[in-house]
Amino acid sequence: MTEKDPPINENWSELTSVDKLIHEPARLAALTILDAVESADFLYLQKATGLTKGNLSVHLQKLEESGLIEIQKTFQGKYPRTICKLTMKGKLAFGEYKEQMRSILGNDNTALRT
């Protein structure tokens, strides 16, 4: 380590232990949205995340299988509608993930500055 090297944040080593199911960018985007709302339909999530239908569908299925989200399939008139929402397990897991990231990055976000 030289004098020019930035100081090491002792919390950076925690990055290797983050929940990889949540940390994956597409799933993180979907969970971030679902954490901010009571529920969201598939088309809203697709538009907000910019994912294709197939890609979003696969990621939502993984989140549902892990118990982090609940998916309800209904009809609105003649049209199918898929509603997603965080489960209690999902709210707790996402809350823990956010706290871990705050710890790693620090409150002043010095790790993000260039």
Secondary structure, DSSP 8 states (H G I E B T S, - for coil): --TTS----TTGGGGGGS-HHHHSHHHHHHHHHHHHSS-EEHHHHHHHHT--HHHHHHHHHHHHHTTSEEEEEEEETTEEEEEEEE-HHHHHHHHHHHHHHHHHH-TT-GGG--
